Amino acid sequence: MLKMISKPAVKLVERYLPDPYIFVLLLTLIASAAAIAIERQTPLAVLRFWGDGFWGLLTFSMQMLLVLVTGFMLASSPPVKRILQKIAGTAKSPGGAIILVTLVSLAASWINWGFGLVVGALFAKELARLIRVDYRLLVASAYSGFVVWHGGLAGSIPLTIATEGHFSADQIGVIGTGSTIFAFFNLAIVACLFIAIPLVNRMMLPDEKDSVYVDPNVLNDEPEPVGRITRPAERLENSFTLALLVGVPGLLFLLDHFLLRSGGLNLNVVNFMFLFLAIVLHRTPRNLLNSLHEAIKGGAGIVIQFPFYAGIMAIMVQSGLAESMSEWLVSFATTNTLPFWSFISAGIVNLFVPSGGGQWAVQAPVMLPAAQALGADIPRVAMAVAWGDAWTNLLQPFWALPVLAIAGLKAKDIMGFCLIQLFITGIIISVGLVWF
């Protein structure tokens, strides 16, 4: 049945979903028009919100570019490729490949969202070299696992409210991860998604005549053999000693960070770890640079689109539009249904403000007073916002950019399958937030 439903959904999305760059331009116009019509902002005010906030994500943009680049370099190193090849070799059929890539993506994304995006996409490419399977669904399956990230170890909202001195601490205090990430309702949602998402992806596997395959030779990125070394500069470029002299201190810093200082994972630490592991595992600077040359090709979309999303976020927040949307949806809520409406509102806001930390800053001033007034479970409401933020990433191509860049596909190739997952996961998460 899902195969029958997914087929028209895929065709619909392929026909009407524009390129992510066109999508962000349309969102800019929609957000601007809504700020003028709903919030009664003047066109000049909206223009200023947009222009002043346009470069507000420069740091984050560089971090995301590095997630793509360092993750690609690490996963393309010979030792990691051998591991991926060994795991990929356990898949014996197209259906098995779909289930396997989904499980790998789910597990990696639950640990860390950046890790999950890169590993899932690269593992999908590895499977496509070995198994003849619909490449669109394979990559969509790799991306679908990303939906669990905000209920996982690196979820920005639960980690924020577990931090001393966070911006809502005077209102709700510090809420430990035992009440959010490791709460029964959250673990139950994660467990259900680990079961449902792979099965749904498997059930969407198209028939042979409807499948789109990729030539394994196109995915071949084996490095060219090193020629005869004659110059001192070439000796440095191919020096394993030089790589160790730089790479090992980086790894020692990570040991100090995690073991001696009990540091946690964040985006900078993940990128640092990926980079210095890649430096060591590629063995020579030349091998690393060859990998970098391949990795950077996919970064164009990130570079050009993230500033536009920063401008949209500025319009949504500064005009009051995001707050108004949240207040309107929460107005329907009761004590028991507030988590559900928080989830729905977060999902809608996420289409315009695709940033977990930024979204909490927008919605917390609305959700927390509502939760206190209704006597609702505050940790559950906070996680509802977190899950809503993650949920509509299945519809929002913003976070798919690194995956698409690695896989060499366009958003329209995978979003039809993701649309089916959007409905399935939405039901599971909603039930978990209200009844688990």
N, C-alpha and C positions, 0 to 999 in steps of 0.2 A: 504493500500500500504506500509506504513512504517513497519507494522508487517512482511510483506513479505521480505522487504529489511533487516530488523534487524535480522531476523532468520539466514541467511547465514553469516552476519557480526559477530554475536555472536559465531557461530560455527568456523569461521575463526580465531577469536581471541583466543577462547578456545584452538584451536589446535596449534597455532603458537606463541602466546605471552608468553614469558618465565616469570619465577618468577621475581619480581622487583630486586632482588639481581643479577640475571643473566643479566637483562636489564642494570643495572648500570655498570657491568663489560664490557659488549659489548660497551656501550657508552664511557667508558674509552679508550678502544682500538681504536674506531673510531676517537675520538678527538685526540689521540696521533698520529695516522696515518695521519690525515688531517693536523695537525700542521707541521709534517715533510714534507709532499708532497706539501702542498699549501704555507705555510709560510717559507719553506726552513730552518726550525729549525733542529738542530742536535738531534739525539736520546738522547744524554746526556743532552742537554738543556731541552728537553721535560721531561725527567726523573726528572730533578731538579725542574722544574715548578710544576710537580705533587707532588713530595715528600715534597717540601717546603710549598705547599698549602694544603696538605692533612688534616691538623688539623685546617684549617682556619674557620671552622664552629662549633667549639666546643660549644661556647656560644649559638649559634642558635640551635644546636642539643639538648642541655639541655632544651632550651625554648620549642622546639617542643615536646620533651618527656613530659614536664610538661603540655603542652596543652592537650595531650592525658590523662595523669594521673589525673590532677586536674579537667578537664572537665568531665571525667568519674565519679569521686568521687562526684562532684556536681550533675550531672544528675541522679546518683543512690541513692541520698539521698531521704528519704521518702516524703518530701513535693514536690520536683521537679518531682519525679516519679508519684505522684498523679496528678500533672498538666499535664504531658505528657500523662498519661492514660486517663484523661478527654478529652484532645484534640483528642487523638487517637480514643476515643469512638465515635466521630462524623463521622468517616468513616464507611460507611455501605456496601461497596462493594470493590472488588479488584481495580477497576478503581479509586474509590474515595480515596483509600489509597495511590495510586501512585501520584495523584494530590496533596493530602494533604501534604505528606512528601516532595514533590518538593517545594511547597510554603513555608513551614516552613524552609527548607534549604536555599532557596533564600533569605528570609527575614533575617534570622540569619547571613548568609554570607555577606549580604550587610552592616550589622551593624559591624561585625568583622569576619575576615576569620577563626580564631581559634575557635571562638564560633560556627560558622556555621558548621565546620567540625564535631565537637563533638556532637552538638545538633542534626544535621541531622542523624548521624549514630545511636545514641541512640533512637531517635524517630522512625527510621525505625525498630529497634528491638522491640520497644513497639507495633508498628502496626502489626508486624509479629506474635506477641502473640495473637492478636485479630482477624485478617483477614487472610484467606487462600489466599495468593497472591504469585506470583513468587518472591522469596527472592532476586534473583540476580538483577532483575529490580528495586525492592524496594530500595536496597542499592545503585544501580547506580543512581537512582532518587535523593537519598539523597546527593550523591556526585556531581551530575550535577549542583545543585544550587550554588556550589562553584565558578562557572564561573563569577559571578557578583562581586566578592569581590573587584577587583581592581578599579571598578567603584563606590565603596561604601565609607562609612565613614572612613574606615581604610586603604584605598588605599595608598600604600607606595610612589608611584611616585607623585600623586597630593599633598600629605601631605609634601613631601620633598621640592617641588618647592614653597610651600606656607610658608616655614620656613625661617626666616631671616638668612642670612649668608650661605645658602646652596651652594654646590660646583659650581653651574652654575649661581649664583646670579649676578656676574659681567657681564655675557653675556645676561641674559634674565630678570634680576631683580627678584622680588618676585611676583609670580602669585597666587592670592587668589583662594580658592576653588569655588568661584562663577563663575570662568571661566573654571573650570575643573569638579569637582564632581557635582556641581549644575548647570552646563551649560545645555542649552536646549538639545543639541545633546546627551549629556551623559545620562540625565534623560530619553530621548526618547528611547535610546538603552536599558536602564534598564527596562523600562516599557514594551517594546516589548519582552524582554527575560522573564519577569514575566508571560507573556501571552503564549509565544511559547513553552518554555521548559516544563511546566506541560502538555500541550496538546500533544507534541511530545512523552513524556514519556508514557502518557496514550495510545496513538496510537500504541506504541510498545509492549503493554501487550500481552504476548504469549497466545496461546490457551491452554486449560487444558492439552492436551497430551504433549505439549512442555514445560510446566512450571516446574520449580524446586522449591519445597516447603521445608520448614524447620519445624521440630518438635518443637512446642512451648515449650515443656518441656526442650529442649536443651537450650533455651534462658532464662530459669528461673534462676535468680541469687538472689533469696530471701536469706537473711542472716539466719544463724542458730540461734535459740533462745538462749539467754544467760542463762547459768546454774546457779546454786546456788552460790552466791558470799560468800566466806569464808575468803579470805586473804586480807590484806591491799592493796597489789599491784593490786588485781582484783577490789577493790573499786575505785582506781585511774583510772584504765582502763575504768571503766564504770561510771565515774563521769561526769555529765552534767555541774556541777559547774566549773570543770577544763577546759572543752571545752569553756565555756563562758568567763572565765578569759583570755584566749588566743585569742579566736575568736572575741570578741567584740572590743578590741583595734584595731585589723586589719580592721574591718569595719569602725571604727571611722577614721582611717587613710585614707580610701577611700573617706569618706565624706569630709575630709579636702582637699584631692587631687582634687576632682571634684568641690566642692562648694566654698571653700575659696581660693584655688590657681588656679582655672579654668584650671586644668590639663586635658589632653586628654587621649585617649585610645592608648596604645601600647601593645606589647606582654607581657611585664613584669607586667603591670597593670592588664591585663586580667587574667594572671595566678595567681596573688595575689588575685584578686577578687574571682576567682573560688575556690582557696584554702580555704580562710577564710569563705566564705559562706558555703563551704562543712564542715568545722570544726564545725560551729554552727548548721547546718541543720542535721548533723548526730547525734548530741546530745552527743555522748560519743566518747572518743578516740578509744575504741575498735571497734565501728561500722565503724569509719573512716579507721582504719587499715585493717579491713576486706575488705572494698571497694578498698583500695589501692592494696591489694594482688591480686584482680581480675584485676585491671586496668593495673598493671605493666606487666602482661603476654603479652600484645600486643606491648610492646615497643622494642622488639628485632630488628625488621626491621629498626626502626629509628636509633638505636644505631650503627648498623653495616654499614648502607648504606650512612648516611649523610657524613662521612669522604670521601667516594669515590666521592660524588658529589662536595665536596670542592676541591678535586684534579682535577676534570674535569673543574670546574670553573677557577682554576688557569691556567690550560693549555690553555683554550679558551681565557682568558684575557691576560696573559703574552706573549703568542706566537703571539698575534695580530689576531688570527683566528676569534674571535667574531666581531672585528672591520671590518675585510675584508668582512665577510658575510653581515654585515649591509651596508657597502659602495656599494657592488655589487648590492644589491636589491634596494637601494635608487637611484642608477644611472639610473633606468628606470623612475624615478618620474618626475611629473610636479607639478605646484602649487596645483592643485586640487587633484592629485592622491598621493601626498606625505603621507598623513595620511594612505591611504590604504597600500602602500608599507612599511611604518613604522610598521603597524600592522602585516603584513606578516613576516617581518624580525624579529620582536620581538617574534612571535610565533615559528619560527625556532630556534632562539637563546635560547628560554626558554627550549627547550628539553635538552640542554646541561648546561644551567645556570638557574636552576629553583629557582630564588630568585628575587623578584620584585626590591628591593633596589639595589642588586648587578647588575641586568640587566640594570638598568638606568645608573649606573656608567659606564657600558661598552658602551651603545648605545647613551647616551646624547652627547658625543663629536662628534658623526657622525651626528645625527639627527638634533641637534640645528643649526649648521652652514648650513646644507642643507636647513632647514626651512627658515633661514634668507636670504640665497642666492636666494631662489625661491619666497620669500615673502609669505610663507605659514603661516597659523594660528598656532602659537607655542603651545598654550594650547591644541589645537586639536591634534597636532603631539605628544605631551607628553602623552595625554590620549590614542592615538593609540598604543603607546608602552605599556602602562599599560594594555590595553585590549588584546594585543597580548600575553603578559605575562600570563594573566589569561586564555586565550582561549585554548592554547595547554596543559593546565593542564588536559584537558579531555582525552589527549593521554598519558601524562607523569605520571607514577604511583607514582612518588616521593610524591606528596601531598595527594595521596589516602591512604598512609600507615596508618595514624591514623584511618581513616574510616574503612579500611579493618581489622585493629586490633580489633576494637570494634565489628564489625559485624561478625568476624570469617570467612571471605571469602578471596579468592586470587584475584589478579589483573585481571587474565583472566576471572573471573566470571562476572565482571562488565564492562570491557573495550569495549566489543562489542557494548553494548548499548551506551556507551559514545562516540564511534566512530561516530554513527549516529548524536548525538548531536553536535559533533565537526563540521560537515558540516553545519548543520542547523544554529547553533549560529554564525559560521564564516560568513555566508551570511548576517545575520541580523546585526552583528557588522560592517561589511564592508560597507553596505548600510548606516548605521547610521553615520559612520565617514566621508563619502564622501558627502552624500546628505542631512542629517538632519541639 
